[in-house]
Structures are given as C-alpha cells and as structure tokens.
C-alpha cells in the first residue's frame, strides 16, 4: 500500500495534461458543441478526478469509501465508453461536411474522421477491457491499481492531440499545411514515453496493462491508412449510417 501512497498526486499530472489539451477546443467553442460532446467531456473529466480521489482513499485509511466509490466509478467508466462511441456518427457527419467544403478544412479530408472512428473505438474498447480487468483483480492491490492507472494512457490521446494540434500550428494555422498528421503522431510518441516512464517507476514494464496501453498508442499511428481504406469506410457507413 505504501508504494502507491503518493500516486494520487501523480494522477493530477495527466488530469492537467488532459484539460490543457482540450481547453481551447472545448471551452473556446463551448456554445456550439453538441450535447453528446458535453456529456462525454464531463464524464471523462470526472473519471480523471476519480483517478485522483480513489488512490487517496485507498492509501489513507478510507478503504470502505474507496470500495463504495469504486462501484459508482465503474458506472462512470461505462458512461465514458458509450458517450465516446455515440459520437462516431458525428465523425461521419464531419467527414461529409469536409467533403462538401474541402477548401475550408485545409489538410483535413474525409478519411481523417473515419480514421478517428477506428482508433477511438479501439481506445474505448481497450479502456472497457482495462476496467473489467480492474474489477476481476480487485483483491490484488498491485494488479487492480495498475489496471486502473493504465486507463489514463488509454484515453488521453483525443484531448491531448487537439491541444498539440493548436500549439503546433496555432489557431487555424494548419489550414495551409499539406497534412495535419505530424502533431497527432507526436502526441502518440509523447504518450508512449509517459507510459514507459510510469511503468518503469512502478516496476510494471511487463504488466499486461502496460502492454495494452502501448499497443493502443502504437495503433494510433494507423489512423491514416485505416481512414483511407475504402473498404473500412464502406463498412462504417453500413454499420453506423445504416
């Protein structure tokens, strides 16, 4: 238990990274966001808060509260997953908008949003898998703690990549760029480095949760080839658009 006594303080860092990443994209256009975006933003934010509060309760003598809050937290985790998946239809609408007005979106082409559907679906399913593993291993402190911590690295990419995109090109500065992918690739590399550092610190380099988090973030590099696949786009149109 002592090993994780200060982990709640470390969990503040990814919370800040996530909020800084999404700040301009969310709050800068708050009134125009769809209801589904608001719900997903707040469920995700509360999940990161849970990852600060829960370790504190577990390591500071409040195990009963930790267990009770944990049951509520698992419901919240489901909200994160299903609100994210519900926005896949929104990505298709964005792809259609870009196809109609290509001059207004610079390097962003319809395939980009299909690629986002692919990688974010994998993220969310991996996040759900990690939560289930955390439940299964709830009696093993080491495993339960690391499966929960790993969820930080499974779902931080969408928020962080938006912030890095803006910082990389400046607000609207990417319009004249030939491709928007470099900042997204940089985001994946940055997260992979964070995973390795955290896993090294807590001696979890070979843990299944670490391997899953690394695999998901390496998979993110496939956004473009998957998004450009006409077979994949047709499949998504069939499944989501009907």
ROLO-675999 format. One record per residue: x, y, z of N, C-alpha, C, O in turn. Coordinates in nm, 3 decimals. Layout:
N
    n_xx    n_yy    n_zz   ca_xx   ca_yy   ca_zz    c_xx    c_yy    c_zz    o_xx    o_yy    o_zz
       X       Y       Z       X       Y       Z       X       Y       Z       X       Y       Z
...
//
This chain:
242
    n_xx    n_yy    n_zz   ca_xx   ca_yy   ca_zz    c_xx    c_yy    c_zz    o_xx    o_yy    o_zz
   0.083  -0.121   0.000   0.000   0.000   0.000   0.087   0.126   0.000   0.053   0.225  -0.064
   0.199   0.120   0.074   0.288   0.236   0.084   0.343   0.277  -0.053   0.368   0.394  -0.078
   0.362   0.178  -0.140   0.417   0.203  -0.272   0.332   0.303  -0.352   0.385   0.381  -0.431
   0.201   0.299  -0.329   0.110   0.384  -0.405   0.055   0.501  -0.323  -0.044   0.563  -0.360
   0.121   0.529  -0.211   0.067   0.630  -0.119   0.061   0.770  -0.182  -0.027   0.849  -0.149
   0.153   0.798  -0.271   0.156   0.930  -0.335   0.103   0.929  -0.479   0.113   1.029  -0.550
   0.046   0.816  -0.520   0.004   0.806  -0.660  -0.107   0.906  -0.694  -0.118   0.949  -0.809
  -0.189   0.942  -0.594  -0.296   1.039  -0.622  -0.239   1.174  -0.666  -0.301   1.246  -0.744
  -0.120   1.207  -0.615  -0.056   1.333  -0.657  -0.006   1.322  -0.801  -0.016   1.418  -0.878
   0.048   1.206  -0.837   0.093   1.185  -0.974  -0.025   1.187  -1.071  -0.009   1.226  -1.187
  -0.142   1.145  -1.025  -0.259   1.142  -1.113  -0.311   1.282  -1.145  -0.391   1.299  -1.237
  -0.265   1.382  -1.071  -0.303   1.520  -1.103  -0.240   1.562  -1.235  -0.298   1.640  -1.311
  -0.120   1.509  -1.264  -0.048   1.547  -1.386  -0.125   1.512  -1.513  -0.146   1.599  -1.596
  -0.168   1.385  -1.531  -0.246   1.356  -1.653  -0.378   1.431  -1.659  -0.428   1.462  -1.767
  -0.436   1.459  -1.541  -0.559   1.539  -1.538  -0.533   1.677  -1.597  -0.611   1.727  -1.677
  -0.421   1.739  -1.557  -0.386   1.871  -1.609  -0.353   1.865  -1.757  -0.391   1.954  -1.834
  -0.281   1.760  -1.798  -0.245   1.745  -1.939  -0.370   1.732  -2.024  -0.381   1.795  -2.129
  -0.465   1.651  -1.976  -0.589   1.632  -2.050  -0.667   1.763  -2.061  -0.717   1.798  -2.168
  -0.677   1.836  -1.950  -0.755   1.959  -1.951  -0.689   2.068  -2.035  -0.758   2.142  -2.106
  -0.558   2.078  -2.029  -0.487   2.176  -2.111  -0.501   2.141  -2.259  -0.514   2.230  -2.344
  -0.498   2.011  -2.289  -0.510   1.969  -2.427  -0.644   2.004  -2.488  -0.651   2.048  -2.603
  -0.749   1.985  -2.412  -0.884   2.003  -2.467  -0.938   2.144  -2.445  -1.045   2.178  -2.496
  -0.865   2.228  -2.368  -0.919   2.356  -2.323  -0.972   2.442  -2.437  -1.089   2.479  -2.438
  -0.885   2.474  -2.534  -0.927   2.564  -2.643  -1.032   2.500  -2.732  -1.126   2.566  -2.776
  -1.017   2.369  -2.758  -1.111   2.301  -2.846  -1.250   2.294  -2.785  -1.349   2.306  -2.857
  -1.257   2.275  -2.653  -1.388   2.262  -2.587  -1.441   2.398  -2.541  -1.550   2.439  -2.581
  -1.364   2.467  -2.455  -1.414   2.591  -2.398  -1.412   2.706  -2.499  -1.492   2.799  -2.488
  -1.322   2.699  -2.597  -1.315   2.805  -2.697  -1.433   2.805  -2.792  -1.458   2.904  -2.861
  -1.507   2.694  -2.795  -1.624   2.683  -2.883  -1.740   2.618  -2.807  -1.817   2.540  -2.863
  -1.750   2.652  -2.680  -1.842   2.585  -2.587  -1.986   2.587  -2.636  -2.053   2.483  -2.635
  -2.034   2.702  -2.677  -2.177   2.716  -2.710  -2.217   2.639  -2.836  -2.335   2.612  -2.856
  -2.120   2.605  -2.920  -2.152   2.535  -3.045  -2.136   2.383  -3.035  -2.160   2.311  -3.132
  -2.096   2.335  -2.917  -2.074   2.192  -2.902  -2.207   2.118  -2.891  -2.303   2.166  -2.830
  -2.211   1.999  -2.951  -2.330   1.914  -2.941  -2.344   1.861  -2.799  -2.245   1.852  -2.725
  -2.466   1.826  -2.762  -2.491   1.774  -2.628  -2.406   1.652  -2.598  -2.358   1.636  -2.486
  -2.387   1.565  -2.698  -2.307   1.445  -2.678  -2.163   1.479  -2.642  -2.099   1.408  -2.564
  -2.112   1.589  -2.699  -1.975   1.632  -2.668  -1.965   1.677  -2.523  -1.870   1.643  -2.454
  -2.064   1.754  -2.477  -2.064   1.800  -2.338  -2.068   1.682  -2.241  -1.993   1.678  -2.143
  -2.155   1.586  -2.269  -2.167   1.470  -2.179  -2.037   1.391  -2.176  -1.992   1.349  -2.069
  -1.977   1.372  -2.293  -1.852   1.295  -2.296  -1.739   1.370  -2.227  -1.659   1.310  -2.155
  -1.733   1.500  -2.247  -1.628   1.580  -2.181  -1.637   1.566  -2.029  -1.536   1.545  -1.962
  -1.758   1.579  -1.975  -1.771   1.578  -1.830  -1.758   1.439  -1.771  -1.707   1.425  -1.659
  -1.802   1.336  -1.840  -1.780   1.201  -1.789  -1.630   1.170  -1.789  -1.579   1.109  -1.694
  -1.560   1.212  -1.894  -1.415   1.192  -1.898  -1.343   1.269  -1.790  -1.251   1.218  -1.728
  -1.385   1.392  -1.767  -1.324   1.476  -1.662  -1.345   1.414  -1.525  -1.253   1.408  -1.444
  -1.466   1.368  -1.498  -1.494   1.307  -1.368  -1.416   1.176  -1.350  -1.379   1.141  -1.239
  -1.392   1.104  -1.461  -1.312   0.982  -1.450  -1.170   1.015  -1.405  -1.114   0.947  -1.320
  -1.112   1.120  -1.463  -0.978   1.160  -1.422  -0.976   1.207  -1.277  -0.878   1.184  -1.205
  -1.083   1.271  -1.233  -1.093   1.310  -1.092  -1.101   1.186  -1.003  -1.043   1.182  -0.894
  -1.173   1.085  -1.050  -1.181   0.958  -0.976  -1.043   0.898  -0.958  -1.014   0.841  -0.853
  -0.958   0.909  -1.059  -0.825   0.851  -1.052  -0.732   0.930  -0.960  -0.621   0.886  -0.932
  -0.778   1.044  -0.913  -0.707   1.118  -0.809  -0.763   1.082  -0.672  -0.689   1.054  -0.578
  -0.894   1.084  -0.662  -0.961   1.060  -0.534  -0.947   0.916  -0.487  -0.916   0.892  -0.370
  -0.970   0.819  -0.574  -0.971   0.679  -0.535  -0.839   0.629  -0.478  -0.840   0.562  -0.374
  -0.724   0.658  -0.540  -0.598   0.615  -0.478  -0.575   0.680  -0.341  -0.519   0.617  -0.251
  -0.618   0.805  -0.327  -0.603   0.871  -0.197  -0.682   0.797  -0.089  -0.632   0.771   0.020
  -0.807   0.765  -0.121  -0.891   0.695  -0.023  -0.832   0.558   0.012  -0.832   0.517   0.128
  -0.781   0.488  -0.089  -0.729   0.352  -0.067  -0.602   0.352   0.017  -0.577   0.256   0.091
  -0.521   0.457   0.005  -0.391   0.458   0.073  -0.388   0.544   0.199  -0.283   0.556   0.263
  -0.500   0.602   0.235  -0.504   0.688   0.353  -0.612   0.645   0.453  -0.667   0.727   0.526
  -0.642   0.517   0.454  -0.728   0.462   0.557  -0.876   0.471   0.532  -0.955   0.461   0.625
  -0.917   0.489   0.406  -1.059   0.500   0.374  -1.100   0.392   0.275  -1.164   0.422   0.173
  -1.065   0.269   0.304  -1.091   0.161   0.209  -1.240   0.140   0.183  -1.280   0.111   0.070
  -1.322   0.153   0.287  -1.467   0.135   0.268  -1.522   0.237   0.169  -1.601   0.203   0.081
  -1.479   0.363   0.183  -1.523   0.466   0.090  -1.467   0.440  -0.049  -1.534   0.463  -0.150
  -1.345   0.390  -0.054  -1.283   0.357  -0.182  -1.366   0.251  -0.256  -1.390   0.264  -0.376
  -1.410   0.149  -0.184  -1.488   0.042  -0.246  -1.626   0.091  -0.290  -1.674   0.056  -0.398
  -1.688   0.172  -0.205  -1.820   0.225  -0.241  -1.811   0.315  -0.363  -1.888   0.302  -0.458
  -1.714   0.408  -0.361  -1.696   0.497  -0.475  -1.656   0.420  -0.600  -1.688   0.460  -0.712
  -1.586   0.309  -0.579  -1.544   0.228  -0.692  -1.661   0.175  -0.771  -1.658   0.173  -0.894
  -1.765   0.132  -0.701  -1.884   0.081  -0.770  -1.950   0.191  -0.853  -1.996   0.166  -0.964
  -1.954   0.312  -0.798  -2.008   0.426  -0.873  -1.916   0.457  -0.991  -1.962   0.489  -1.101
  -1.786   0.447  -0.966  -1.688   0.478  -1.070  -1.698   0.387  -1.190  -1.674   0.430  -1.302
  -1.734   0.260  -1.167  -1.746   0.168  -1.279  -1.864   0.208  -1.368  -1.858   0.189  -1.490
  -1.969   0.264  -1.309  -2.079   0.317  -1.389  -2.033   0.437  -1.470  -2.068   0.453  -1.586
  -1.953   0.522  -1.406  -1.898   0.639  -1.475  -1.810   0.597  -1.592  -1.814   0.657  -1.699
  -1.730   0.492  -1.571  -1.643   0.442  -1.678  -1.726   0.397  -1.797  -1.689   0.421  -1.912
  -1.839   0.332  -1.770  -1.927   0.292  -1.879  -1.979   0.413  -1.954  -1.994   0.410  -2.076
  -2.006   0.520  -1.880  -2.050   0.644  -1.944  -1.945   0.700  -2.037  -1.976   0.749  -2.146
  -1.818   0.694  -1.994  -1.708   0.742  -2.079  -1.706   0.665  -2.211  -1.693   0.724  -2.318
  -1.718   0.533  -2.201  -1.711   0.447  -2.319  -1.827   0.473  -2.414  -1.806   0.498  -2.533
  -1.947   0.468  -2.363  -2.063   0.472  -2.452  -2.093   0.613  -2.505  -2.149   0.628  -2.613
  -2.055   0.717  -2.429  -2.071   0.851  -2.485  -1.969   0.874  -2.596  -1.998   0.944  -2.694
  -1.850   0.815  -2.582  -1.749   0.828  -2.688  -1.794   0.754  -2.814  -1.785   0.806  -2.924
  -1.842   0.632  -2.796  -1.887   0.554  -2.912  -2.007   0.620  -2.980  -2.024   0.610  -3.102
  -2.090   0.687  -2.901  -2.208   0.752  -2.960  -2.171   0.866  -3.052  -2.252   0.909  -3.135
  -2.048   0.918  -3.040  -2.006   1.030  -3.124  -1.948   0.986  -3.257  -1.907   1.070  -3.338
  -1.944   0.855  -3.282  -1.894   0.808  -3.411  -1.980   0.860  -3.527  -1.929   0.891  -3.635
  -2.109   0.870  -3.502  -2.198   0.923  -3.606  -2.162   1.068  -3.636  -2.170   1.113  -3.751
  -2.123   1.141  -3.533  -2.081   1.282  -3.551  -1.957   1.290  -3.639  -1.945   1.383  -3.719
  -1.866   1.194  -3.625  -1.746   1.195  -3.709  -1.781   1.172  -3.856  -1.717   1.229  -3.945
  -1.881   1.090  -3.882  -1.925   1.070  -4.020  -1.984   1.199  -4.076  -1.959   1.234  -4.191
  -2.062   1.270  -3.995  -2.117   1.398  -4.039  -2.006   1.499  -4.068  -2.015   1.577  -4.163
  -1.901   1.497  -3.985  -1.787   1.586  -4.010  -1.718   1.550  -4.141  -1.678   1.637  -4.218
  -1.705   1.420  -4.166  -1.644   1.375  -4.292  -1.726   1.424  -4.411  -1.669   1.465  -4.512
  -1.857   1.419  -4.400  -1.943   1.464  -4.509  -1.934   1.615  -4.528  -1.937   1.664  -4.641
  -1.921   1.688  -4.417  -1.907   1.834  -4.424  -1.776   1.872  -4.493  -1.773   1.962  -4.577
  -1.669   1.803  -4.457  -1.539   1.829  -4.518  -1.543   1.798  -4.667  -1.482   1.870  -4.747
  -1.613   1.692  -4.705  -1.624   1.656  -4.846  -1.697   1.764  -4.926  -1.665   1.787  -5.042
  -1.794   1.830  -4.862  -1.871   1.934  -4.930  -1.796   2.066  -4.938  -1.811   2.141  -5.035
  -1.714   2.096  -4.836  -1.642   2.224  -4.830  -1.493   2.201  -4.805  -1.440   2.244  -4.702
  -1.425   2.135  -4.896  -1.285   2.097  -4.874  -1.191   2.215  -4.854  -1.090   2.202  -4.784
  -1.221   2.329  -4.914  -1.131   2.444  -4.904  -1.129   2.506  -4.765  -1.039   2.583  -4.733
  -1.228   2.472  -4.683  -1.238   2.533  -4.551  -1.167   2.453  -4.442  -1.156   2.499  -4.328
  -1.119   2.334  -4.476  -1.065   2.247  -4.372  -0.919   2.207  -4.395  -0.869   2.114  -4.333
  -0.852   2.279  -4.486  -0.710   2.257  -4.506  -0.675   2.112  -4.533  -0.731   2.050  -4.624
  -0.582   2.056  -4.453  -0.536   1.919  -4.478  -0.633   1.811  -4.432  -0.612   1.693  -4.459
  -0.737   1.850  -4.363  -0.832   1.751  -4.314  -0.924   1.705  -4.428  -0.998   1.785  -4.486
  -0.917   1.577  -4.457  -1.001   1.516  -4.559  -1.096   1.417  -4.492  -1.075   1.381  -4.376
  -1.200   1.373  -4.563  -1.297   1.281  -4.501  -1.234   1.158  -4.437  -1.281   1.111  -4.333
  -1.126   1.106  -4.497  -1.064   0.984  -4.443  -1.016   1.003  -4.299  -1.014   0.909  -4.221
  -0.978   1.129  -4.265  -0.926   1.155  -4.130  -1.030   1.117  -4.024  -0.996   1.055  -3.923
  -1.154   1.154  -4.047  -1.258   1.131  -3.948  -1.298   0.984  -3.939  -1.342   0.937  -3.834
  -1.282   0.913  -4.050  -1.303   0.768  -4.045  -1.190   0.701  -3.967  -1.212   0.606  -3.893
  -1.069   0.752  -3.985  -0.956   0.700  -3.907  -0.975   0.724  -3.759  -0.939   0.639  -3.676
  -1.031   0.840  -3.724  -1.059   0.872  -3.583  -1.159   0.771  -3.526  -1.144   0.726  -3.413
  -1.260   0.737  -3.605  -1.358   0.637  -3.560  -1.287   0.507  -3.526  -1.317   0.445  -3.423
  -1.194   0.465  -3.612  -1.124   0.338  -3.591  -1.042   0.339  -3.462  -1.055   0.250  -3.379
  -0.957   0.441  -3.447  -0.867   0.439  -3.332  -0.939   0.469  -3.201  -0.903   0.414  -3.097
  -1.040   0.556  -3.205  -1.110   0.586  -3.081  -1.200   0.471  -3.038  -1.224   0.453  -2.918
  -1.249   0.392  -3.132  -1.325   0.273  -3.096  -1.234   0.173  -3.027  -1.272   0.112  -2.926
  -1.114   0.154  -3.081  -1.016   0.065  -3.017  -0.980   0.116  -2.878  -0.969   0.038  -2.784
  -0.961   0.246  -2.865  -0.930   0.306  -2.735  -1.038   0.273  -2.633  -1.009   0.228  -2.522
  -1.163   0.296  -2.672  -1.272   0.280  -2.578  -1.293   0.134  -2.539  -1.321   0.104  -2.423
  -1.279   0.044  -2.635  -1.294  -0.098  -2.603  -1.178  -0.145  -2.514  -1.198  -0.229  -2.425
  -1.059  -0.091  -2.536  -0.944  -0.124  -2.452  -0.963  -0.068  -2.312  -0.929  -0.132  -2.213
  -1.017   0.052  -2.304  -1.048   0.114  -2.175  -1.148   0.027  -2.099  -1.130   0.001  -1.980
  -1.252  -0.017  -2.168  -1.352  -0.103  -2.104  -1.289  -0.234  -2.057  -1.320  -0.282  -1.948
  -1.200  -0.291  -2.139  -1.130  -0.414  -2.101  -1.047  -0.392  -1.975  -1.045  -0.476  -1.886
  -0.977  -0.279  -1.969  -0.894  -0.248  -1.852  -0.980  -0.235  -1.726  -0.940  -0.280  -1.619
  -1.096  -0.173  -1.740  -1.187  -0.159  -1.626  -1.232  -0.297  -1.577  -1.232  -0.324  -1.457
  -1.269  -0.383  -1.672  -1.312  -0.519  -1.635  -1.199  -0.594  -1.565  -1.222  -0.665  -1.468
  -1.077  -0.577  -1.615  -0.962  -0.642  -1.550  -0.940  -0.586  -1.410  -0.902  -0.659  -1.319
  -0.963  -0.455  -1.394  -0.952  -0.395  -1.262  -1.052  -0.454  -1.165  -1.022  -0.473  -1.047
  -1.172  -0.484  -1.214  -1.275  -0.546  -1.130  -1.235  -0.689  -1.095  -1.244  -0.731  -0.980
  -1.190  -0.763  -1.196  -1.151  -0.903  -1.175  -1.038  -0.914  -1.073  -1.036  -1.004  -0.990
  -0.944  -0.820  -1.082  -0.825  -0.825  -0.995  -0.838  -0.730  -0.875  -0.737  -0.684  -0.822
  -0.960  -0.702  -0.833  -0.980  -0.606  -0.725  -0.919  -0.649  -0.593  -0.892  -0.564  -0.507
  -0.896  -0.779  -0.574  -0.837  -0.827  -0.449  -0.685  -0.830  -0.452  -0.620  -0.859  -0.352
  -0.628  -0.799  -0.568  -0.483  -0.790  -0.582  -0.446  -0.644  -0.600  -0.466  -0.587  -0.707
  -0.391  -0.583  -0.496  -0.361  -0.440  -0.498  -0.276  -0.402  -0.618  -0.308  -0.305  -0.688
  -0.169  -0.475  -0.642  -0.076  -0.441  -0.750  -0.147  -0.441  -0.885  -0.133  -0.346  -0.963
  -0.221  -0.547  -0.913  -0.287  -0.558  -1.043  -0.403  -0.461  -1.057  -0.418  -0.394  -1.159
  -0.485  -0.453  -0.954  -0.600  -0.362  -0.958  -0.554  -0.218  -0.979  -0.608  -0.146  -1.063
  -0.455  -0.177  -0.902  -0.406  -0.040  -0.911  -0.351  -0.009  -1.051  -0.380   0.096  -1.108
  -0.272  -0.102  -1.105  -0.210  -0.072  -1.233  -0.309  -0.076  -1.349  -0.296   0.001  -1.443
  -0.407  -0.164  -1.343  -0.510  -0.163  -1.448  -0.585  -0.030  -1.445  -0.616   0.026  -1.551
  -0.615   0.020  -1.326  -0.685   0.148  -1.317  -0.598   0.264  -1.366  -0.644   0.351  -1.439
  -0.472   0.263  -1.325  -0.380   0.370  -1.366  -0.363   0.369  -1.518  -0.353   0.474  -1.581
  -0.359   0.251  -1.577  -0.337   0.240  -1.721  -0.447   0.307  -1.803  -0.425   0.345  -1.918
  -0.565   0.323  -1.744  -0.675   0.384  -1.820  -0.642   0.529  -1.857  -0.695   0.581  -1.955
  -0.555   0.593  -1.778  -0.511   0.728  -1.811  -0.452   0.733  -1.951  -0.484   0.821  -2.031
  -0.366   0.636  -1.980  -0.292   0.635  -2.106  -0.375   0.581  -2.222  -0.338   0.598  -2.338
  -0.485   0.516  -2.192  -0.569   0.460  -2.297  -0.660   0.563  -2.362  -0.694   0.551  -2.479
  -0.699   0.666  -2.286  -0.799   0.759  -2.339  -0.755   0.905  -2.341  -0.837   0.994  -2.366
  -0.627   0.931  -2.316  -0.582   1.071  -2.312  -0.554   1.127  -2.452  -0.549   1.249  -2.469
  -0.535   1.040  -2.551  -0.495   1.084  -2.685  -0.591   1.185  -2.748  -0.544   1.287  -2.799
  -0.723   1.165  -2.748  -0.811   1.259  -2.817  -0.799   1.402  -2.764  -0.789   1.497  -2.843
  -0.800   1.418  -2.633  -0.791   1.553  -2.575  -0.653   1.614  -2.599  -0.642   1.729  -2.641
  -0.549   1.536  -2.572  -0.414   1.588  -2.584  -0.379   1.622  -2.729  -0.314   1.723  -2.755
  -0.423   1.539  -2.823  -0.389   1.564  -2.963  -0.450   1.694  -3.014  -0.391   1.763  -3.097
  -0.568   1.728  -2.965  -0.631   1.854  -3.006  -0.549   1.973  -2.958  -0.529   2.070  -3.032
  -0.503   1.965  -2.834  -0.421   2.073  -2.781  -0.288   2.087  -2.853  -0.243   2.198  -2.882
  -0.225   1.972  -2.883  -0.097   1.975  -2.953  -0.115   2.026  -3.095  -0.028   2.096  -3.147
  -0.228   1.993  -3.160  -0.256   2.043  -3.294  -0.258   2.196  -3.295  -0.198   2.259  -3.382
  -0.327   2.254  -3.198  -0.337   2.400  -3.190  -0.202   2.461  -3.157  -0.163   2.562  -3.217
  -0.129   2.401  -3.062   0.003   2.453  -3.026   0.102   2.439  -3.141   0.191   2.522  -3.157
   0.088   2.333  -3.220   0.180   2.303  -3.329   0.168   2.406  -3.443   0.268   2.458  -3.492
   0.046   2.433  -3.484   0.022   2.521  -3.598  -0.035   2.657  -3.559  -0.035   2.750  -3.640
  -0.083   2.669  -3.437  -0.152   2.790  -3.398  -0.298   2.780  -3.437  -0.331   2.702  -3.527
  -0.388   2.857  -3.373  -0.531   2.851  -3.405  -0.557   2.877  -3.554  -0.533   2.988  -3.603
  -0.604   2.777  -3.624  -0.632   2.792  -3.766  -0.510   2.790  -3.856  -0.523   2.800  -3.978
  -0.391   2.779  -3.797  -0.268   2.785  -3.874  -0.241   2.664  -3.959  -0.156   2.668  -4.048
  -0.313   2.553  -3.932  -0.291   2.430  -4.006  -0.359   2.430  -4.143  -0.341   2.338  -4.222
  -0.437   2.532  -4.170  -0.516   2.535  -4.294  -0.429   2.519  -4.418  -0.468   2.452  -4.514
  -0.311   2.581  -4.417  -0.225   2.577  -4.536  -0.124   2.463  -4.533  -0.038   2.454  -4.621
  -0.132   2.376  -4.433  -0.038   2.265  -4.423  -0.078   2.151  -4.517  -0.197   2.130  -4.540
   0.020   2.078  -4.571  -0.011   1.967  -4.661  -0.073   1.848  -4.587  -0.147   1.769  -4.647
  -0.044   1.835  -4.459  -0.101   1.726  -4.379  -0.111   1.769  -4.234  -0.028   1.846  -4.185
  -0.211   1.720  -4.166  -0.229   1.753  -4.025  -0.173   1.645  -3.933  -0.182   1.657  -3.811
  -0.115   1.538  -3.989  -0.078   1.422  -3.911   0.041   1.438  -3.816   0.041   1.375  -3.711
   0.144   1.520  -3.847   0.260   1.528  -3.757   0.227   1.553  -3.610   0.281   1.483  -3.525
   0.141   1.650  -3.577   0.111   1.668  -3.434   0.040   1.549  -3.371   0.055   1.524  -3.251
  -0.037   1.476  -3.450  -0.106   1.358  -3.396  -0.006   1.246  -3.371  -0.018   1.173  -3.272
   0.091   1.231  -3.460   0.196   1.132  -3.438   0.281   1.171  -3.317   0.320   1.085  -3.237
   0.310   1.301  -3.304   0.387   1.349  -3.189   0.314   1.316  -3.059   0.377   1.277  -2.961
   0.182   1.332  -3.061   0.101   1.301  -2.941   0.119   1.155  -2.901   0.137   1.124  -2.783
   0.114   1.065  -2.999   0.129   0.922  -2.969   0.267   0.893  -2.910   0.279   0.817  -2.814
   0.371   0.953  -2.968   0.507   0.933  -2.917   0.518   0.984  -2.774   0.578   0.919  -2.689
   0.461   1.100  -2.749   0.466   1.160  -2.615   0.398   1.069  -2.512   0.451   1.048  -2.403
   0.281   1.016  -2.547   0.209   0.928  -2.455   0.287   0.798  -2.433   0.294   0.749  -2.320
   0.345   0.744  -2.538   0.424   0.620  -2.524   0.540   0.642  -2.428   0.570   0.555  -2.346
   0.606   0.758  -2.437   0.716   0.790  -2.345   0.663   0.798  -2.201   0.727   0.747  -2.109
   0.548   0.861  -2.182   0.488   0.870  -2.048   0.458   0.730  -1.992   0.481   0.704  -1.874
   0.405   0.643  -2.077   0.374   0.506  -2.032   0.499   0.435  -1.985   0.499   0.373  -1.879
   0.606   0.444  -2.063   0.731   0.376  -2.027   0.788   0.431  -1.897   0.834   0.355  -1.812
   0.786   0.563  -1.882   0.837   0.624  -1.758   0.756   0.578  -1.637   0.813   0.540  -1.534
   0.622   0.583  -1.650   0.536   0.543  -1.538   0.553   0.395  -1.506   0.561   0.357  -1.389
   0.559   0.311  -1.608   0.574   0.167  -1.587   0.710   0.135  -1.525   0.721   0.046  -1.441
   0.812   0.206  -1.567   0.946   0.188  -1.508   0.947   0.228  -1.362   1.003   0.158  -1.278
   0.884   0.340  -1.331   0.880   0.389  -1.193   0.813   0.290  -1.100   0.859   0.269  -0.987
   0.704   0.228  -1.146   0.629   0.136  -1.061   0.658  -0.012  -1.092   0.586  -0.102  -1.049
   0.768  -0.033  -1.169   0.813  -0.170  -1.200   0.702  -0.253  -1.265   0.674  -0.366  -1.224
   0.639  -0.193  -1.367   0.529  -0.261  -1.436   0.551  -0.264  -1.588   0.456  -0.264  -1.665
   0.678  -0.267  -1.628   0.708  -0.265  -1.772   0.651  -0.386  -1.845   0.615  -0.375  -1.962
   0.643  -0.501  -1.778   0.594  -0.623  -1.843   0.449  -0.656  -1.806   0.399  -0.762  -1.843
   0.384  -0.567  -1.735   0.246  -0.592  -1.693   0.153  -0.587  -1.815   0.174  -0.505  -1.904
   0.051  -0.674  -1.820  -0.043  -0.673  -1.934  -0.108  -0.537  -1.958  -0.135  -0.500  -2.072
  -0.132  -0.462  -1.851  -0.193  -0.329  -1.867  -0.098  -0.235  -1.941  -0.142  -0.154  -2.022
   0.030  -0.245  -1.911   0.130  -0.163  -1.980   0.136  -0.200  -2.127   0.140  -0.113  -2.214
   0.138  -0.329  -2.154   0.145  -0.376  -2.293   0.022  -0.330  -2.371   0.034  -0.289  -2.486
  -0.094  -0.336  -2.307  -0.218  -0.291  -2.374  -0.211  -0.142  -2.404  -0.244  -0.100  -2.515
  -0.168  -0.062  -2.307  -0.160   0.083  -2.327  -0.062   0.117  -2.439  -0.089   0.206  -2.520
   0.051   0.048  -2.443   0.148   0.071  -2.550   0.090   0.031  -2.686   0.104   0.102  -2.785
   0.024  -0.084  -2.689  -0.033  -0.134  -2.814  -0.136  -0.036  -2.871  -0.139  -0.010  -2.991
  -0.221   0.017  -2.783  -0.325   0.111  -2.827  -0.262   0.236  -2.887  -0.308   0.286  -2.990
  -0.158   0.287  -2.822  -0.098   0.411  -2.871  -0.011   0.389  -2.995   0.007   0.482  -3.074
   0.043   0.270  -3.013   0.110   0.238  -3.139   0.005   0.222  -3.250   0.030   0.258  -3.365
  -0.109   0.168  -3.215  -0.218   0.151  -3.312  -0.263   0.286  -3.367  -0.309   0.294  -3.482
  -0.251   0.391  -3.287  -0.294   0.524  -3.330  -0.220   0.572  -3.454  -0.270   0.658  -3.527
  -0.099   0.517  -3.479  -0.024   0.555  -3.598  -0.092   0.505  -3.726  -0.057   0.547  -3.836
  -0.189   0.416  -3.711  -0.259   0.360  -3.827  -0.382   0.442  -3.866  -0.459   0.402  -3.953
  -0.401   0.556  -3.802  -0.519   0.639  -3.831  -0.533   0.666  -3.980  -0.640   0.647  -4.037
  -0.425   0.711  -4.044  -0.434   0.746  -4.186  -0.457   0.627  -4.277  -0.550   0.632  -4.358
  -0.377   0.520  -4.269  -0.403   0.408  -4.360  -0.539   0.344  -4.343  -0.601   0.302  -4.440
  -0.587   0.336  -4.217  -0.721   0.280  -4.196  -0.827   0.374  -4.250  -0.922   0.331  -4.317
  -0.811   0.503  -4.222  -0.908   0.601  -4.269  -0.916   0.609  -4.420  -1.023   0.637  -4.475
  -0.805   0.583  -4.487  -0.803   0.588  -4.633  -0.858   0.461  -4.698  -0.879   0.456  -4.819
  -0.880   0.358  -4.618  -0.930   0.232  -4.672  -1.077   0.245  -4.713  -1.163   0.270  -4.629
  -1.105   0.230  -4.841  -1.242   0.241  -4.890  -1.329   0.130  -4.833  -1.449   0.149  -4.809
  -1.269   0.012  -4.811  -1.344  -0.100  -4.753  -1.387  -0.067  -4.611  -1.500  -0.096  -4.571
  -1.295  -0.007  -4.536  -1.329   0.029  -4.397  -1.437   0.137  -4.394  -1.531   0.129  -4.314
  -1.424   0.237  -4.480  -1.524   0.344  -4.482  -1.661   0.290  -4.520  -1.762   0.332  -4.464
  -1.665   0.198  -4.614  -1.793   0.140  -4.655  -1.854   0.061  -4.540  -1.975   0.065  -4.517
  -1.768  -0.011  -4.467  -1.815  -0.089  -4.353  -1.875   0.002  -4.245  -1.981  -0.027  -4.191
  -1.805   0.112  -4.215  -1.853   0.206  -4.114  -1.985   0.270  -4.157  -2.076   0.286  -4.076
  -1.993   0.308  -4.284  -2.117   0.368  -4.334  -2.233   0.268  -4.319  -2.344   0.307  -4.282
  -2.206   0.142  -4.346  -2.309   0.040  -4.337  -2.353   0.020  -4.193  -2.473   0.009  -4.165
  -2.257   0.016  -4.101  -2.287  -0.012  -3.960  -2.350   0.108  -3.890  -2.447   0.093  -3.817
  -2.294   0.227  -3.913  -2.338   0.344  -3.837  -2.450   0.421  -3.907  -2.547   0.462  -3.844
  -2.435   0.441  -4.037  -2.537   0.515  -4.109  -2.656   0.428  -4.146  -2.769   0.477  -4.157
  -2.630   0.297  -4.165  -2.738   0.205  -4.198  -2.776   0.211  -4.345  -2.866   0.139  -4.388
//
